[in-house]
Amino acid sequence: MFGDLMGMMGKLKEAQQKMEETKKRLDTVLVDEQSSDGLLKVTLTANRKIKSITVADELLQDKEQLEDYLVLTLNKAIEKATSVHEAEMGAVAKDGMPDIPGLDMFK
């Protein structure tokens, strides 16, 4: 019984380490998004940190329009980054979890 418990604890620790490694790697995975007309471009990491924003000169003439573009484009980029993040972290969690009877939430 204790051998099984120690084995599970080791697997949990290994899974935690893999999750931390994946989080670090997701800082290097870039997600690009742009407005439908290409006037605003945004790049985020898969950990949802903004890396760059590029704004066309013509958007600088209208503050409200620029604000609308930022909200729409950033939200789309965050959705994409979140999808990548969740898929990667979910895969690591599923692979790293030990078989614990009654806990089949990742299957």
C-alpha positions as CSV (number, residue, x, y, z in Angstrom):
1,M,0.0,0.0,0.0
2,F,2.7,2.5,1.0
3,G,4.7,1.5,-2.1
4,D,1.7,2.4,-4.3
5,L,1.3,5.7,-2.4
6,M,5.0,6.5,-2.8
7,G,4.8,5.7,-6.5
8,M,1.8,8.0,-6.9
9,M,3.5,10.8,-5.0
10,G,6.5,10.4,-7.3
11,K,4.3,10.5,-10.4
12,L,2.5,13.6,-9.1
13,K,5.8,15.3,-8.5
14,E,6.9,14.4,-12.0
15,A,3.7,15.7,-13.4
16,Q,4.1,19.0,-11.5
17,Q,7.6,19.4,-12.9
18,K,6.4,18.7,-16.5
19,M,3.6,21.3,-16.0
20,E,6.2,23.9,-14.9
21,E,8.4,23.1,-17.9
22,T,5.3,23.4,-20.2
23,K,4.5,26.8,-18.7
24,K,8.0,28.0,-19.4
25,R,7.8,26.6,-23.0
26,L,4.5,28.4,-23.6
27,D,6.3,31.7,-23.0
28,T,8.0,31.0,-26.3
29,V,4.9,30.0,-28.2
30,L,3.6,33.0,-30.1
31,V,0.0,33.7,-31.1
32,D,-0.6,36.3,-33.8
33,E,-3.9,38.0,-34.5
34,Q,-5.0,40.9,-36.6
35,S,-8.0,43.0,-37.3
36,S,-10.0,41.9,-40.4
37,D,-8.5,44.8,-42.4
38,G,-5.0,44.3,-41.1
39,L,-4.7,47.7,-39.6
40,L,-4.0,46.3,-36.1
41,K,-1.7,43.4,-35.3
42,V,-1.2,41.8,-31.9
43,T,1.3,39.1,-30.8
44,L,0.8,37.2,-27.5
45,T,2.5,34.3,-25.9
46,A,0.5,31.2,-25.2
47,N,0.6,32.3,-21.6
48,R,-1.4,35.3,-22.6
49,K,1.3,38.0,-22.2
50,I,1.3,40.7,-24.9
51,K,4.6,40.8,-26.9
52,S,3.8,43.4,-29.5
53,I,1.1,45.6,-30.9
54,T,1.4,47.2,-34.4
55,V,-1.0,50.0,-35.3
56,A,-1.5,51.5,-38.8
57,D,-1.1,55.2,-39.0
58,E,-4.7,55.7,-40.2
59,L,-6.0,54.2,-36.9
60,L,-4.2,56.9,-35.0
61,Q,-6.6,59.5,-36.4
62,D,-9.6,58.2,-34.5
63,K,-9.3,57.3,-30.8
64,E,-12.6,55.5,-30.5
65,Q,-12.0,53.4,-33.6
66,L,-8.5,52.5,-32.2
67,E,-10.0,51.5,-28.9
68,D,-12.6,49.3,-30.6
69,Y,-9.9,47.6,-32.7
70,L,-7.8,47.0,-29.6
71,V,-10.6,45.4,-27.7
72,L,-11.8,43.2,-30.5
73,T,-8.3,42.1,-31.7
74,L,-6.9,41.5,-28.2
75,N,-9.9,39.5,-27.2
76,K,-9.5,37.3,-30.3
77,A,-5.8,36.9,-29.6
78,I,-6.5,36.0,-25.9
79,E,-9.0,33.4,-27.0
80,K,-6.5,31.8,-29.3
81,A,-3.7,31.9,-26.7
82,T,-6.1,30.4,-24.1
83,S,-7.0,27.5,-26.4
84,V,-3.3,26.7,-27.0
85,H,-2.5,27.0,-23.3
86,E,-5.4,24.8,-22.2
87,A,-4.6,22.1,-24.8
88,E,-1.0,22.0,-23.9
89,M,-1.5,22.0,-20.1
90,G,-4.4,19.5,-20.4
91,A,-2.2,17.1,-22.4
92,V,0.6,17.3,-19.8
93,A,-1.9,16.8,-16.9
94,K,-3.5,13.8,-18.6
95,D,-0.2,12.1,-19.4
96,G,1.3,12.8,-15.9
97,M,-1.5,11.8,-13.6
98,P,-1.2,8.5,-11.9
99,D,-4.1,6.0,-12.0
100,I,-6.0,6.7,-8.8
101,P,-9.1,4.5,-8.5
102,G,-12.3,6.7,-8.7
103,L,-10.4,9.7,-10.2
104,D,-11.0,9.3,-13.9
105,M,-11.6,13.0,-14.6
106,F,-8.9,13.1,-17.3
107,K,-10.1,10.0,-19.2
